[in-house]
Amino acid sequence: MDTPESNGTVLFSGINDRLTNTQIQEALFIACSSFGPVLRVSSNRKTLRGKAFVTFLHLSDAIACASRLHDAPFLSTSLSARVI
C-alpha cells in the first residue's frame, strides 16, 4: 500500500519587515507556486518579524523551493529558506 507524501513547509527569514503582510504573502505565493501547489502562506509582522511560512501539498516541492530560493534576492533583501 502506498503512503501519501506528507506536506512540506518552508520557513523564510530575512524578509524586509517594512512590507505589509499582504505584500509578503502575495509575493511569496507568486515566487513559490511555480514549485508546486501551495496550501498556505503565513506571515505576521508583529509576531514573526522578517519570517514567513509557506506550506506545500508535497514535501518534494518544498525541498525544491527551499533549495532554489535560499539566498535569492526577494523584495530588496536576501532570503534564507529551509524546510521545517
C-alpha positions as CSV (number, residue, x, y, z in Angstrom):
1,M,0.0,0.0,0.0
2,D,1.4,3.4,-1.0
3,T,1.5,6.1,1.7
4,P,0.8,9.6,0.7
5,E,3.7,12.0,0.7
6,S,3.5,14.4,3.6
7,N,3.1,18.2,3.3
8,G,6.2,20.3,3.4
9,T,6.7,23.7,5.0
10,V,9.4,26.2,4.1
11,L,10.5,28.8,6.7
12,F,11.6,32.0,5.0
13,S,13.6,34.6,7.0
14,G,15.3,37.8,6.2
15,I,12.2,39.4,4.8
16,N,12.0,43.1,4.8
17,D,9.9,43.9,7.9
18,R,8.6,47.2,6.3
19,L,6.4,45.2,4.0
20,T,2.8,44.5,4.8
21,N,1.5,41.0,5.5
22,T,-0.4,41.2,2.2
23,Q,2.7,42.2,0.2
24,I,4.7,39.4,1.8
25,Q,2.0,36.8,1.3
26,E,1.3,37.7,-2.3
27,A,5.0,37.9,-3.3
28,L,5.8,34.5,-1.7
29,F,2.8,32.9,-3.2
30,I,3.9,34.0,-6.7
31,A,7.5,33.0,-6.1
32,C,6.7,29.6,-4.6
33,S,3.7,28.5,-6.7
34,S,6.0,27.6,-9.6
35,F,7.4,24.8,-7.5
36,G,4.0,23.1,-6.8
37,P,0.7,23.5,-5.2
38,V,0.8,26.0,-2.3
39,L,-1.6,25.3,0.5
40,R,-0.9,28.3,2.7
41,V,1.3,31.3,3.2
42,S,1.5,32.6,6.7
43,S,3.2,35.8,7.9
44,N,2.6,38.2,10.8
45,R,4.7,41.3,11.1
46,K,4.1,41.6,14.8
47,T,4.9,38.1,15.9
48,L,7.1,36.8,13.1
49,R,9.3,39.7,12.3
50,G,11.0,39.1,9.0
51,K,9.7,35.5,8.8
52,A,7.0,33.7,6.9
53,F,5.9,30.1,6.3
54,V,4.8,28.5,3.0
55,T,3.1,25.1,3.1
56,F,3.2,23.0,0.0
57,L,1.0,20.0,-0.8
58,H,4.1,17.8,-1.4
59,L,7.3,17.7,0.6
60,S,9.4,17.3,-2.6
61,D,8.0,20.7,-3.8
62,A,9.0,22.4,-0.5
63,I,12.5,20.9,-0.8
64,A,12.9,22.2,-4.3
65,C,11.6,25.6,-3.4
66,A,13.9,26.0,-0.3
67,S,16.9,24.9,-2.4
68,R,16.2,27.3,-5.2
69,L,15.1,30.4,-3.2
70,H,17.7,30.2,-0.4
71,D,20.0,33.3,-0.6
72,A,17.8,34.5,-3.5
73,P,17.0,38.3,-3.8
74,F,13.5,39.0,-2.6
75,L,11.9,42.5,-2.5
76,S,15.2,44.2,-1.7
77,T,16.6,41.6,0.7
78,S,18.2,38.2,0.5
79,L,16.0,35.3,1.7
80,S,17.0,32.5,3.9
81,A,14.9,29.4,3.2
82,R,14.8,26.0,4.9
83,V,12.3,23.1,5.1
84,I,10.9,22.5,8.6
